[in-house]
Amino acid sequence: MRAAVFFDRDDTLIVNRGLPAPPLPAKVGDLVDSGLVRAIDGAVEACVRLREAGYVLVVVTNQGAVARGGLTLRGLDSVQARVR
């Protein structure tokens, strides 16, 4: 068995607050543009150190924009690819 660290995605690993409002039906706080993905200072380095220490890293996120129709699954995959 391996130890794991679970991270929330938005405002933990990547910047989410203060981003421009996305087009409707998405709402403020919905990251729908992969071009806006930006790591929080120190997040990448922390993840590298945790992986080097043998931890499995797990990112969790709830994305209401998909349910509201403001983001497709393909769009979500694009954002997640940038996060990775």
N, CA, C and O atoms as a Maestro MAE file, in Angstrom:
{
 s_m_m2io_version
 :::
 2.0.0
}

f_m_ct {
 s_m_title
 :::
 protein
 m_atom[336] {
  # First column is atom index #
  i_m_mmod_type
  r_m_x_coord
  r_m_y_coord
  r_m_z_coord
  i_m_residue_number
  s_m_chain_name
  s_m_pdb_residue_name
  s_m_pdb_atom_name
  i_m_atomic_number
  :::
  1 25 0.841 -1.178 0.000 1 A "MET " " N  " 7
  2 3 0.000 0.000 0.000 1 A "MET " " CA " 6
  3 2 0.889 1.244 0.000 1 A "MET " " C  " 6
  4 15 1.928 1.280 0.659 1 A "MET " " O  " 8
  5 25 0.459 2.267 -0.754 2 A "ARG " " N  " 7
  6 3 1.224 3.518 -0.816 2 A "ARG " " CA " 6
  7 2 0.415 4.647 -0.205 2 A "ARG " " C  " 6
  8 15 -0.813 4.667 -0.293 2 A "ARG " " O  " 8
  9 25 1.107 5.574 0.406 3 A "ALA " " N  " 7
  10 3 0.453 6.758 0.969 3 A "ALA " " CA " 6
  11 2 0.105 7.720 -0.158 3 A "ALA " " C  " 6
  12 15 0.799 7.785 -1.173 3 A "ALA " " O  " 8
  13 25 -0.964 8.456 0.031 4 A "ALA " " N  " 7
  14 3 -1.413 9.403 -0.994 4 A "ALA " " CA " 6
  15 2 -1.730 10.748 -0.362 4 A "ALA " " C  " 6
  16 15 -2.061 10.842 0.820 4 A "ALA " " O  " 8
  17 25 -1.620 11.773 -1.173 5 A "VAL " " N  " 7
  18 3 -2.033 13.121 -0.792 5 A "VAL " " CA " 6
  19 2 -3.119 13.533 -1.770 5 A "VAL " " C  " 6
  20 15 -2.932 13.457 -2.984 5 A "VAL " " O  " 8
  21 25 -4.256 13.971 -1.240 6 A "PHE " " N  " 7
  22 3 -5.370 14.427 -2.063 6 A "PHE " " CA " 6
  23 2 -5.384 15.950 -2.050 6 A "PHE " " C  " 6
  24 15 -5.331 16.576 -0.991 6 A "PHE " " O  " 8
  25 25 -5.455 16.530 -3.233 7 A "PHE " " N  " 7
  26 3 -5.504 17.981 -3.383 7 A "PHE " " CA " 6
  27 2 -6.817 18.385 -4.044 7 A "PHE " " C  " 6
  28 15 -7.281 17.723 -4.972 7 A "PHE " " O  " 8
  29 25 -7.407 19.462 -3.568 8 A "ASP " " N  " 7
  30 3 -8.442 20.121 -4.342 8 A "ASP " " CA " 6
  31 2 -7.710 20.882 -5.442 8 A "ASP " " C  " 6
  32 15 -6.586 21.338 -5.233 8 A "ASP " " O  " 8
  33 25 -8.325 21.023 -6.596 9 A "ARG " " N  " 7
  34 3 -7.652 21.649 -7.731 9 A "ARG " " CA " 6
  35 2 -7.632 23.177 -7.629 9 A "ARG " " C  " 6
  36 15 -6.565 23.791 -7.632 9 A "ARG " " O  " 8
  37 25 -8.802 23.774 -7.541 10 A "ASP " " N  " 7
  38 3 -8.937 25.232 -7.665 10 A "ASP " " CA " 6
  39 2 -8.523 25.964 -6.400 10 A "ASP " " C  " 6
  40 15 -8.997 25.666 -5.304 10 A "ASP " " O  " 8
  41 25 -7.639 26.915 -6.572 11 A "ASP " " N  " 7
  42 3 -7.087 27.747 -5.500 11 A "ASP " " CA " 6
  43 2 -6.281 26.951 -4.478 11 A "ASP " " C  " 6
  44 15 -6.000 27.441 -3.384 11 A "ASP " " O  " 8
  45 25 -5.910 25.722 -4.838 12 A "THR " " N  " 7
  46 3 -4.982 24.926 -4.046 12 A "THR " " CA " 6
  47 2 -3.758 24.625 -4.896 12 A "THR " " C  " 6
  48 15 -2.623 24.834 -4.469 12 A "THR " " O  " 8
  49 25 -4.002 24.131 -6.103 13 A "LEU " " N  " 7
  50 3 -2.915 23.871 -7.047 13 A "LEU " " CA " 6
  51 2 -2.850 24.925 -8.145 13 A "LEU " " C  " 6
  52 15 -1.767 25.319 -8.577 13 A "LEU " " O  " 8
  53 25 -4.017 25.376 -8.591 14 A "ILE " " N  " 7
  54 3 -4.046 26.387 -9.648 14 A "ILE " " CA " 6
  55 2 -4.868 27.596 -9.206 14 A "ILE " " C  " 6
  56 15 -5.753 27.501 -8.356 14 A "ILE " " O  " 8
  57 25 -4.544 28.718 -9.807 15 A "VAL " " N  " 7
  58 3 -5.249 29.972 -9.519 15 A "VAL " " CA " 6
  59 2 -6.656 29.900 -10.106 15 A "VAL " " C  " 6
  60 15 -6.843 29.529 -11.265 15 A "VAL " " O  " 8
  61 25 -7.632 30.260 -9.292 16 A "ASN " " N  " 7
  62 3 -9.008 30.292 -9.769 16 A "ASN " " CA " 6
  63 2 -9.653 31.637 -9.453 16 A "ASN " " C  " 6
  64 15 -10.412 32.165 -10.267 16 A "ASN " " O  " 8
  65 25 -9.364 32.185 -8.303 17 A "ARG " " N  " 7
  66 3 -9.954 33.472 -7.918 17 A "ARG " " CA " 6
  67 2 -9.401 34.590 -8.779 17 A "ARG " " C  " 6
  68 15 -8.215 34.621 -9.109 17 A "ARG " " O  " 8
  69 25 -10.279 35.501 -9.133 18 A "GLY " " N  " 7
  70 3 -9.851 36.662 -9.893 18 A "GLY " " CA " 6
  71 2 -9.770 36.441 -11.388 18 A "GLY " " C  " 6
  72 15 -9.357 37.338 -12.123 18 A "GLY " " O  " 8
  73 25 -10.157 35.264 -11.853 19 A "LEU " " N  " 7
  74 3 -10.164 35.031 -13.298 19 A "LEU " " CA " 6
  75 2 -11.352 35.760 -13.921 19 A "LEU " " C  " 6
  76 15 -12.345 36.020 -13.242 19 A "LEU " " O  " 8
  77 25 -11.256 36.088 -15.197 20 A "PRO " " N  " 7
  78 3 -12.391 36.751 -15.850 20 A "PRO " " CA " 6
  79 2 -13.621 35.853 -15.844 20 A "PRO " " C  " 6
  80 15 -13.511 34.628 -15.888 20 A "PRO " " O  " 8
  81 25 -14.783 36.475 -15.790 21 A "ALA " " N  " 7
  82 3 -16.036 35.714 -15.813 21 A "ALA " " CA " 6
  83 2 -16.160 34.986 -17.150 21 A "ALA " " C  " 6
  84 15 -15.957 35.584 -18.206 21 A "ALA " " O  " 8
  85 25 -16.493 33.697 -17.104 22 A "PRO " " N  " 7
  86 3 -16.658 32.947 -18.351 22 A "PRO " " CA " 6
  87 2 -18.015 33.237 -18.977 22 A "PRO " " C  " 6
  88 15 -18.895 33.789 -18.318 22 A "PRO " " O  " 8
  89 25 -18.193 32.873 -20.234 23 A "PRO " " N  " 7
  90 3 -19.500 33.081 -20.874 23 A "PRO " " CA " 6
  91 2 -20.571 32.211 -20.221 23 A "PRO " " C  " 6
  92 15 -20.287 31.116 -19.735 23 A "PRO " " O  " 8
  93 25 -21.797 32.709 -20.216 24 A "LEU " " N  " 7
  94 3 -22.935 31.947 -19.682 24 A "LEU " " CA " 6
  95 2 -23.148 30.700 -20.521 24 A "LEU " " C  " 6
  96 15 -22.887 30.737 -21.723 24 A "LEU " " O  " 8
  97 25 -23.603 29.617 -19.954 25 A "PRO " " N  " 7
  98 3 -24.169 29.428 -18.624 25 A "PRO " " CA " 6
  99 2 -23.153 29.128 -17.541 25 A "PRO " " C  " 6
  100 15 -23.544 28.846 -16.408 25 A "PRO " " O  " 8
  101 25 -21.860 29.179 -17.844 26 A "ALA " " N  " 7
  102 3 -20.853 29.055 -16.789 26 A "ALA " " CA " 6
  103 2 -20.966 30.275 -15.891 26 A "ALA " " C  " 6
  104 15 -21.570 31.279 -16.271 26 A "ALA " " O  " 8
  105 25 -20.391 30.190 -14.713 27 A "LYS " " N  " 7
  106 3 -20.460 31.321 -13.792 27 A "LYS " " CA " 6
  107 2 -19.076 31.624 -13.244 27 A "LYS " " C  " 6
  108 15 -18.135 30.855 -13.439 27 A "LYS " " O  " 8
  109 25 -18.964 32.750 -12.560 28 A "VAL " " N  " 7
  110 3 -17.688 33.137 -11.960 28 A "VAL " " CA " 6
  111 2 -17.200 31.976 -11.101 28 A "VAL " " C  " 6
  112 15 -17.959 31.407 -10.317 28 A "VAL " " O  " 8
  113 25 -15.945 31.641 -11.255 29 A "GLY " " N  " 7
  114 3 -15.362 30.517 -10.539 29 A "GLY " " CA " 6
  115 2 -15.239 29.270 -11.395 29 A "GLY " " C  " 6
  116 15 -14.538 28.328 -11.024 29 A "GLY " " O  " 8
  117 25 -15.916 29.255 -12.539 30 A "ASP " " N  " 7
  118 3 -15.805 28.129 -13.465 30 A "ASP " " CA " 6
  119 2 -14.637 28.389 -14.403 30 A "ASP " " C  " 6
  120 15 -14.637 29.374 -15.141 30 A "ASP " " O  " 8
  121 25 -13.661 27.524 -14.379 31 A "LEU " " N  " 7
  122 3 -12.504 27.659 -15.263 31 A "LEU " " CA " 6
  123 2 -12.793 26.865 -16.532 31 A "LEU " " C  " 6
  124 15 -12.718 25.637 -16.535 31 A "LEU " " O  " 8
  125 25 -13.118 27.565 -17.594 32 A "VAL " " N  " 7
  126 3 -13.516 26.900 -18.838 32 A "VAL " " CA " 6
  127 2 -12.500 27.085 -19.960 32 A "VAL " " C  " 6
  128 15 -12.683 26.541 -21.049 32 A "VAL " " O  " 8
  129 25 -11.449 27.830 -19.717 33 A "ASP " " N  " 7
  130 3 -10.440 28.117 -20.730 33 A "ASP " " CA " 6
  131 2 -9.096 27.563 -20.269 33 A "ASP " " C  " 6
  132 15 -8.507 28.073 -19.316 33 A "ASP " " O  " 8
  133 25 -8.611 26.525 -20.938 34 A "SER " " N  " 7
  134 3 -7.345 25.903 -20.531 34 A "SER " " CA " 6
  135 2 -6.176 26.885 -20.605 34 A "SER " " C  " 6
  136 15 -5.163 26.695 -19.932 34 A "SER " " O  " 8
  137 25 -6.311 27.919 -21.407 35 A "GLY " " N  " 7
  138 3 -5.261 28.923 -21.509 35 A "GLY " " CA " 6
  139 2 -5.095 29.760 -20.249 35 A "GLY " " C  " 6
  140 15 -4.100 30.467 -20.097 35 A "GLY " " O  " 8
  141 25 -6.070 29.680 -19.344 36 A "LEU " " N  " 7
  142 3 -5.996 30.437 -18.097 36 A "LEU " " CA " 6
  143 2 -5.419 29.636 -16.938 36 A "LEU " " C  " 6
  144 15 -5.289 30.158 -15.831 36 A "LEU " " O  " 8
  145 25 -5.069 28.370 -17.180 37 A "VAL " " N  " 7
  146 3 -4.526 27.535 -16.112 37 A "VAL " " CA " 6
  147 2 -3.141 28.048 -15.726 37 A "VAL " " C  " 6
  148 15 -2.246 28.156 -16.564 37 A "VAL " " O  " 8
  149 25 -2.987 28.362 -14.434 38 A "ARG " " N  " 7
  150 3 -1.702 28.855 -13.916 38 A "ARG " " CA " 6
  151 2 -1.491 28.269 -12.524 38 A "ARG " " C  " 6
  152 15 -2.358 28.394 -11.660 38 A "ARG " " O  " 8
  153 25 -0.367 27.642 -12.308 39 A "ALA " " N  " 7
  154 3 -0.065 27.035 -11.010 39 A "ALA " " CA " 6
  155 2 0.108 28.110 -9.947 39 A "ALA " " C  " 6
  156 15 0.651 29.183 -10.211 39 A "ALA " " O  " 8
  157 25 -0.354 27.814 -8.761 40 A "ILE " " N  " 7
  158 3 -0.108 28.679 -7.611 40 A "ILE " " CA " 6
  159 2 1.384 28.593 -7.280 40 A "ILE " " C  " 6
  160 15 1.990 27.527 -7.390 40 A "ILE " " O  " 8
  161 25 1.960 29.703 -6.882 41 A "ASP " " N  " 7
  162 3 3.384 29.724 -6.535 41 A "ASP " " CA " 6
  163 2 3.716 28.599 -5.564 41 A "ASP " " C  " 6
  164 15 3.083 28.461 -4.517 41 A "ASP " " O  " 8
  165 25 4.700 27.811 -5.915 42 A "GLY " " N  " 7
  166 3 5.185 26.744 -5.060 42 A "GLY " " CA " 6
  167 2 4.461 25.417 -5.220 42 A "GLY " " C  " 6
  168 15 4.925 24.402 -4.700 42 A "GLY " " O  " 8
  169 25 3.335 25.399 -5.927 43 A "ALA " " N  " 7
  170 3 2.551 24.166 -6.041 43 A "ALA " " CA " 6
  171 2 3.292 23.083 -6.813 43 A "ALA " " C  " 6
  172 15 3.307 21.925 -6.394 43 A "ALA " " O  " 8
  173 25 3.901 23.440 -7.924 44 A "VAL " " N  " 7
  174 3 4.606 22.445 -8.734 44 A "VAL " " CA " 6
  175 2 5.762 21.851 -7.931 44 A "VAL " " C  " 6
  176 15 5.950 20.635 -7.908 44 A "VAL " " O  " 8
  177 25 6.524 22.705 -7.282 45 A "GLU " " N  " 7
  178 3 7.667 22.232 -6.503 45 A "GLU " " CA " 6
  179 2 7.214 21.320 -5.370 45 A "GLU " " C  " 6
  180 15 7.855 20.305 -5.099 45 A "GLU " " O  " 8
  181 25 6.121 21.669 -4.710 46 A "ALA " " N  " 7
  182 3 5.597 20.836 -3.621 46 A "ALA " " CA " 6
  183 2 5.173 19.467 -4.141 46 A "ALA " " C  " 6
  184 15 5.436 18.447 -3.506 46 A "ALA " " O  " 8
  185 25 4.517 19.449 -5.295 47 A "CYS " " N  " 7
  186 3 4.084 18.174 -5.881 47 A "CYS " " CA " 6
  187 2 5.285 17.309 -6.253 47 A "CYS " " C  " 6
  188 15 5.276 16.099 -6.027 47 A "CYS " " O  " 8
  189 25 6.302 17.918 -6.816 48 A "VAL " " N  " 7
  190 3 7.514 17.169 -7.184 48 A "VAL " " CA " 6
  191 2 8.138 16.562 -5.930 48 A "VAL " " C  " 6
  192 15 8.527 15.394 -5.937 48 A "VAL " " O  " 8
  193 25 8.235 17.327 -4.875 49 A "ARG " " N  " 7
  194 3 8.849 16.824 -3.636 49 A "ARG " " CA " 6
  195 2 8.032 15.686 -3.035 49 A "ARG " " C  " 6
  196 15 8.592 14.705 -2.544 49 A "ARG " " O  " 8
  197 25 6.709 15.818 -3.073 50 A "LEU " " N  " 7
  198 3 5.861 14.750 -2.541 50 A "LEU " " CA " 6
  199 2 6.009 13.466 -3.358 50 A "LEU " " C  " 6
  200 15 6.089 12.373 -2.799 50 A "LEU " " O  " 8
  201 25 6.046 13.607 -4.688 51 A "ARG " " N  " 7
  202 3 6.230 12.416 -5.537 51 A "ARG " " CA " 6
  203 2 7.594 11.780 -5.290 51 A "ARG " " C  " 6
  204 15 7.714 10.556 -5.225 51 A "ARG " " O  " 8
  205 25 8.612 12.611 -5.154 52 A "GLU " " N  " 7
  206 3 9.953 12.082 -4.875 52 A "GLU " " CA " 6
  207 2 9.993 11.350 -3.539 52 A "GLU " " C  " 6
  208 15 10.787 10.427 -3.355 52 A "GLU " " O  " 8
  209 25 9.130 11.767 -2.602 53 A "ALA " " N  " 7
  210 3 9.062 11.121 -1.291 53 A "ALA " " CA " 6
  211 2 8.207 9.854 -1.323 53 A "ALA " " C  " 6
  212 15 8.048 9.180 -0.306 53 A "ALA " " O  " 8
  213 25 7.658 9.536 -2.499 54 A "GLY " " N  " 7
  214 3 6.926 8.294 -2.647 54 A "GLY " " CA " 6
  215 2 5.417 8.392 -2.538 54 A "GLY " " C  " 6
  216 15 4.734 7.368 -2.563 54 A "GLY " " O  " 8
  217 25 4.884 9.587 -2.418 55 A "TYR " " N  " 7
  218 3 3.433 9.758 -2.318 55 A "TYR " " CA " 6
  219 2 2.767 9.680 -3.693 55 A "TYR " " C  " 6
  220 15 3.327 10.114 -4.700 55 A "TYR " " O  " 8
  221 25 1.580 9.126 -3.706 56 A "VAL " " N  " 7
  222 3 0.713 9.186 -4.880 56 A "VAL " " CA " 6
  223 2 -0.057 10.490 -4.762 56 A "VAL " " C  " 6
  224 15 -0.595 10.793 -3.697 56 A "VAL " " O  " 8
  225 25 -0.121 11.269 -5.841 57 A "LEU " " N  " 7
  226 3 -0.845 12.536 -5.819 57 A "LEU " " CA " 6
  227 2 -2.176 12.359 -6.516 57 A "LEU " " C  " 6
  228 15 -2.242 11.829 -7.624 57 A "LEU " " O  " 8
  229 25 -3.239 12.806 -5.862 58 A "VAL " " N  " 7
  230 3 -4.589 12.694 -6.392 58 A "VAL " " CA " 6
  231 2 -5.210 14.086 -6.382 58 A "VAL " " C  " 6
  232 15 -5.208 14.775 -5.362 58 A "VAL " " O  " 8
  233 25 -5.739 14.488 -7.531 59 A "VAL " " N  " 7
  234 3 -6.403 15.789 -7.636 59 A "VAL " " CA " 6
  235 2 -7.900 15.550 -7.748 59 A "VAL " " C  " 6
  236 15 -8.352 14.778 -8.594 59 A "VAL " " O  " 8
  237 25 -8.665 16.215 -6.891 60 A "VAL " " N  " 7
  238 3 -10.125 16.124 -6.930 60 A "VAL " " CA " 6
  239 2 -10.692 17.498 -7.242 60 A "VAL " " C  " 6
  240 15 -10.126 18.522 -6.859 60 A "VAL " " O  " 8
  241 25 -11.804 17.505 -7.935 61 A "THR " " N  " 7
  242 3 -12.427 18.779 -8.289 61 A "THR " " CA " 6
  243 2 -13.886 18.548 -8.634 61 A "THR " " C  " 6
  244 15 -14.235 17.570 -9.296 61 A "THR " " O  " 8
  245 25 -14.722 19.444 -8.184 62 A "ASN " " N  " 7
  246 3 -16.127 19.406 -8.604 62 A "ASN " " CA " 6
  247 2 -16.304 20.515 -9.635 62 A "ASN " " C  " 6
  248 15 -15.942 21.665 -9.384 62 A "ASN " " O  " 8
  249 25 -16.844 20.180 -10.762 63 A "GLN " " N  " 7
  250 3 -16.955 21.133 -11.860 63 A "GLN " " CA " 6
  251 2 -18.415 21.287 -12.279 63 A "GLN " " C  " 6
  252 15 -18.886 20.616 -13.197 63 A "GLN " " O  " 8
  253 25 -19.118 22.176 -11.595 64 A "GLY " " N  " 7
  254 3 -20.519 22.436 -11.880 64 A "GLY " " CA " 6
  255 2 -20.756 22.995 -13.267 64 A "GLY " " C  " 6
  256 15 -21.866 22.912 -13.791 64 A "GLY " " O  " 8
  257 25 -19.729 23.560 -13.860 65 A "ALA " " N  " 7
  258 3 -19.887 24.127 -15.208 65 A "ALA " " CA " 6
  259 2 -20.305 23.055 -16.202 65 A "ALA " " C  " 6
  260 15 -21.029 23.346 -17.154 65 A "ALA " " O  " 8
  261 25 -19.863 21.825 -15.996 66 A "VAL " " N  " 7
  262 3 -20.246 20.732 -16.889 66 A "VAL " " CA " 6
  263 2 -21.742 20.473 -16.750 66 A "VAL " " C  " 6
  264 15 -22.448 20.348 -17.750 66 A "VAL " " O  " 8
  265 25 -22.225 20.393 -15.510 67 A "ALA " " N  " 7
  266 3 -23.648 20.133 -15.273 67 A "ALA " " CA " 6
  267 2 -24.521 21.264 -15.805 67 A "ALA " " C  " 6
  268 15 -25.634 21.022 -16.273 67 A "ALA " " O  " 8
  269 25 -24.023 22.500 -15.735 68 A "ARG " " N  " 7
  270 3 -24.796 23.652 -16.207 68 A "ARG " " CA " 6
  271 2 -24.703 23.859 -17.715 68 A "ARG " " C  " 6
  272 15 -25.403 24.708 -18.266 68 A "ARG " " O  " 8
  273 25 -23.852 23.096 -18.383 69 A "GLY " " N  " 7
  274 3 -23.697 23.250 -19.824 69 A "GLY " " CA " 6
  275 2 -22.729 24.344 -20.217 69 A "GLY " " C  " 6
  276 15 -22.675 24.732 -21.384 69 A "GLY " " O  " 8
  277 25 -21.955 24.853 -19.256 70 A "GLY " " N  " 7
  278 3 -20.982 25.901 -19.549 70 A "GLY " " CA " 6
  279 2 -19.621 25.369 -19.947 70 A "GLY " " C  " 6
  280 15 -18.727 26.133 -20.311 70 A "GLY " " O  " 8
  281 25 -19.462 24.033 -19.875 71 A "LEU " " N  " 7
  282 3 -18.195 23.406 -20.207 71 A "LEU " " CA " 6
  283 2 -18.490 21.977 -20.650 71 A "LEU " " C  " 6
  284 15 -19.202 21.242 -19.965 71 A "LEU " " O  " 8
  285 25 -17.947 21.594 -21.781 72 A "THR " " N  " 7
  286 3 -18.120 20.220 -22.266 72 A "THR " " CA " 6
  287 2 -17.102 19.307 -21.583 72 A "THR " " C  " 6
  288 15 -16.138 19.777 -20.978 72 A "THR " " O  " 8
  289 25 -17.324 18.018 -21.688 73 A "LEU " " N  " 7
  290 3 -16.340 17.077 -21.154 73 A "LEU " " CA " 6
  291 2 -15.013 17.212 -21.894 73 A "LEU " " C  " 6
  292 15 -13.950 17.063 -21.291 73 A "LEU " " O  " 8
  293 25 -15.065 17.487 -23.178 74 A "ARG " " N  " 7
  294 3 -13.835 17.715 -23.943 74 A "ARG " " CA " 6
  295 2 -13.097 18.952 -23.417 74 A "ARG " " C  " 6
  296 15 -11.873 18.945 -23.284 74 A "ARG " " O  " 8
  297 25 -13.852 20.002 -23.123 75 A "GLY " " N  " 7
  298 3 -13.247 21.205 -22.541 75 A "GLY " " CA " 6
  299 2 -12.646 20.939 -21.187 75 A "GLY " " C  " 6
  300 15 -11.563 21.436 -20.879 75 A "GLY " " O  " 8
  301 25 -13.334 20.158 -20.369 76 A "LEU " " N  " 7
  302 3 -12.807 19.791 -19.056 76 A "LEU " " CA " 6
  303 2 -11.524 18.978 -19.206 76 A "LEU " " C  " 6
  304 15 -10.559 19.193 -18.472 76 A "LEU " " O  " 8
  305 25 -11.515 18.057 -20.145 77 A "ASP " " N  " 7
  306 3 -10.298 17.277 -20.411 77 A "ASP " " CA " 6
  307 2 -9.138 18.189 -20.796 77 A "ASP " " C  " 6
  308 15 -7.996 17.947 -20.404 77 A "ASP " " O  " 8
  309 25 -9.430 19.229 -21.558 78 A "SER " " N  " 7
  310 3 -8.396 20.175 -21.977 78 A "SER " " CA " 6
  311 2 -7.822 20.927 -20.770 78 A "SER " " C  " 6
  312 15 -6.608 21.084 -20.647 78 A "SER " " O  " 8
  313 25 -8.705 21.383 -19.892 79 A "VAL " " N  " 7
  314 3 -8.258 22.081 -18.675 79 A "VAL " " CA " 6
  315 2 -7.435 21.123 -17.818 79 A "VAL " " C  " 6
  316 15 -6.362 21.487 -17.338 79 A "VAL " " O  " 8
  317 25 -7.934 19.900 -17.625 80 A "GLN " " N  " 7
  318 3 -7.236 18.940 -16.791 80 A "GLN " " CA " 6
  319 2 -5.869 18.574 -17.364 80 A "GLN " " C  " 6
  320 15 -4.918 18.358 -16.613 80 A "GLN " " O  " 8
  321 25 -5.768 18.504 -18.685 81 A "ALA " " N  " 7
  322 3 -4.476 18.214 -19.324 81 A "ALA " " CA " 6
  323 2 -3.462 19.311 -18.979 81 A "ALA " " C  " 6
  324 15 -2.293 19.023 -18.721 81 A "ALA " " O  " 8
  325 25 -3.913 20.557 -18.975 82 A "ARG " " N  " 7
  326 3 -3.013 21.666 -18.618 82 A "ARG " " CA " 6
  327 2 -2.609 21.589 -17.146 82 A "ARG " " C  " 6
  328 15 -1.471 21.898 -16.792 82 A "ARG " " O  " 8
  329 25 -3.547 21.175 -16.294 83 A "VAL " " N  " 7
  330 3 -3.232 21.034 -14.871 83 A "VAL " " CA " 6
  331 2 -2.156 19.962 -14.693 83 A "VAL " " C  " 6
  332 15 -1.203 20.144 -13.935 83 A "VAL " " O  " 8
  333 25 -2.322 18.843 -15.403 84 A "ARG " " N  " 7
  334 3 -1.318 17.768 -15.298 84 A "ARG " " CA " 6
  335 2 0.043 18.248 -15.754 84 A "ARG " " C  " 6
  336 15 1.006 17.482 -15.736 84 A "ARG " " O  " 8
  :::
 }
 m_bond[335] {
  # First column is bond index #
  i_m_from
  i_m_to
  i_m_order
  :::
  1 1 2 1
  2 2 3 1
  3 3 4 2
  4 3 5 1
  5 5 6 1
  6 6 7 1
  7 7 8 2
  8 7 9 1
  9 9 10 1
  10 10 11 1
  11 11 12 2
  12 11 13 1
  13 13 14 1
  14 14 15 1
  15 15 16 2
  16 15 17 1
  17 17 18 1
  18 18 19 1
  19 19 20 2
  20 19 21 1
  21 21 22 1
  22 22 23 1
  23 23 24 2
  24 23 25 1
  25 25 26 1
  26 26 27 1
  27 27 28 2
  28 27 29 1
  29 29 30 1
  30 30 31 1
  31 31 32 2
  32 31 33 1
  33 33 34 1
  34 34 35 1
  35 35 36 2
  36 35 37 1
  37 37 38 1
  38 38 39 1
  39 39 40 2
  40 39 41 1
  41 41 42 1
  42 42 43 1
  43 43 44 2
  44 43 45 1
  45 45 46 1
  46 46 47 1
  47 47 48 2
  48 47 49 1
  49 49 50 1
  50 50 51 1
  51 51 52 2
  52 51 53 1
  53 53 54 1
  54 54 55 1
  55 55 56 2
  56 55 57 1
  57 57 58 1
  58 58 59 1
  59 59 60 2
  60 59 61 1
  61 61 62 1
  62 62 63 1
  63 63 64 2
  64 63 65 1
  65 65 66 1
  66 66 67 1
  67 67 68 2
  68 67 69 1
  69 69 70 1
  70 70 71 1
  71 71 72 2
  72 71 73 1
  73 73 74 1
  74 74 75 1
  75 75 76 2
  76 75 77 1
  77 77 78 1
  78 78 79 1
  79 79 80 2
  80 79 81 1
  81 81 82 1
  82 82 83 1
  83 83 84 2
  84 83 85 1
  85 85 86 1
  86 86 87 1
  87 87 88 2
  88 87 89 1
  89 89 90 1
  90 90 91 1
  91 91 92 2
  92 91 93 1
  93 93 94 1
  94 94 95 1
  95 95 96 2
  96 95 97 1
  97 97 98 1
  98 98 99 1
  99 99 100 2
  100 99 101 1
  101 101 102 1
  102 102 103 1
  103 103 104 2
  104 103 105 1
  105 105 106 1
  106 106 107 1
  107 107 108 2
  108 107 109 1
  109 109 110 1
  110 110 111 1
  111 111 112 2
  112 111 113 1
  113 113 114 1
  114 114 115 1
  115 115 116 2
  116 115 117 1
  117 117 118 1
  118 118 119 1
  119 119 120 2
  120 119 121 1
  121 121 122 1
  122 122 123 1
  123 123 124 2
  124 123 125 1
  125 125 126 1
  126 126 127 1
  127 127 128 2
  128 127 129 1
  129 129 130 1
  130 130 131 1
  131 131 132 2
  132 131 133 1
  133 133 134 1
  134 134 135 1
  135 135 136 2
  136 135 137 1
  137 137 138 1
  138 138 139 1
  139 139 140 2
  140 139 141 1
  141 141 142 1
  142 142 143 1
  143 143 144 2
  144 143 145 1
  145 145 146 1
  146 146 147 1
  147 147 148 2
  148 147 149 1
  149 149 150 1
  150 150 151 1
  151 151 152 2
  152 151 153 1
  153 153 154 1
  154 154 155 1
  155 155 156 2
  156 155 157 1
  157 157 158 1
  158 158 159 1
  159 159 160 2
  160 159 161 1
  161 161 162 1
  162 162 163 1
  163 163 164 2
  164 163 165 1
  165 165 166 1
  166 166 167 1
  167 167 168 2
  168 167 169 1
  169 169 170 1
  170 170 171 1
  171 171 172 2
  172 171 173 1
  173 173 174 1
  174 174 175 1
  175 175 176 2
  176 175 177 1
  177 177 178 1
  178 178 179 1
  179 179 180 2
  180 179 181 1
  181 181 182 1
  182 182 183 1
  183 183 184 2
  184 183 185 1
  185 185 186 1
  186 186 187 1
  187 187 188 2
  188 187 189 1
  189 189 190 1
  190 190 191 1
  191 191 192 2
  192 191 193 1
  193 193 194 1
  194 194 195 1
  195 195 196 2
  196 195 197 1
  197 197 198 1
  198 198 199 1
  199 199 200 2
  200 199 201 1
  201 201 202 1
  202 202 203 1
  203 203 204 2
  204 203 205 1
  205 205 206 1
  206 206 207 1
  207 207 208 2
  208 207 209 1
  209 209 210 1
  210 210 211 1
  211 211 212 2
  212 211 213 1
  213 213 214 1
  214 214 215 1
  215 215 216 2
  216 215 217 1
  217 217 218 1
  218 218 219 1
  219 219 220 2
  220 219 221 1
  221 221 222 1
  222 222 223 1
  223 223 224 2
  224 223 225 1
  225 225 226 1
  226 226 227 1
  227 227 228 2
  228 227 229 1
  229 229 230 1
  230 230 231 1
  231 231 232 2
  232 231 233 1
  233 233 234 1
  234 234 235 1
  235 235 236 2
  236 235 237 1
  237 237 238 1
  238 238 239 1
  239 239 240 2
  240 239 241 1
  241 241 242 1
  242 242 243 1
  243 243 244 2
  244 243 245 1
  245 245 246 1
  246 246 247 1
  247 247 248 2
  248 247 249 1
  249 249 250 1
  250 250 251 1
  251 251 252 2
  252 251 253 1
  253 253 254 1
  254 254 255 1
  255 255 256 2
  256 255 257 1
  257 257 258 1
  258 258 259 1
  259 259 260 2
  260 259 261 1
  261 261 262 1
  262 262 263 1
  263 263 264 2
  264 263 265 1
  265 265 266 1
  266 266 267 1
  267 267 268 2
  268 267 269 1
  269 269 270 1
  270 270 271 1
  271 271 272 2
  272 271 273 1
  273 273 274 1
  274 274 275 1
  275 275 276 2
  276 275 277 1
  277 277 278 1
  278 278 279 1
  279 279 280 2
  280 279 281 1
  281 281 282 1
  282 282 283 1
  283 283 284 2
  284 283 285 1
  285 285 286 1
  286 286 287 1
  287 287 288 2
  288 287 289 1
  289 289 290 1
  290 290 291 1
  291 291 292 2
  292 291 293 1
  293 293 294 1
  294 294 295 1
  295 295 296 2
  296 295 297 1
  297 297 298 1
  298 298 299 1
  299 299 300 2
  300 299 301 1
  301 301 302 1
  302 302 303 1
  303 303 304 2
  304 303 305 1
  305 305 306 1
  306 306 307 1
  307 307 308 2
  308 307 309 1
  309 309 310 1
  310 310 311 1
  311 311 312 2
  312 311 313 1
  313 313 314 1
  314 314 315 1
  315 315 316 2
  316 315 317 1
  317 317 318 1
  318 318 319 1
  319 319 320 2
  320 319 321 1
  321 321 322 1
  322 322 323 1
  323 323 324 2
  324 323 325 1
  325 325 326 1
  326 326 327 1
  327 327 328 2
  328 327 329 1
  329 329 330 1
  330 330 331 1
  331 331 332 2
  332 331 333 1
  333 333 334 1
  334 334 335 1
  335 335 336 2
  :::
 }
}
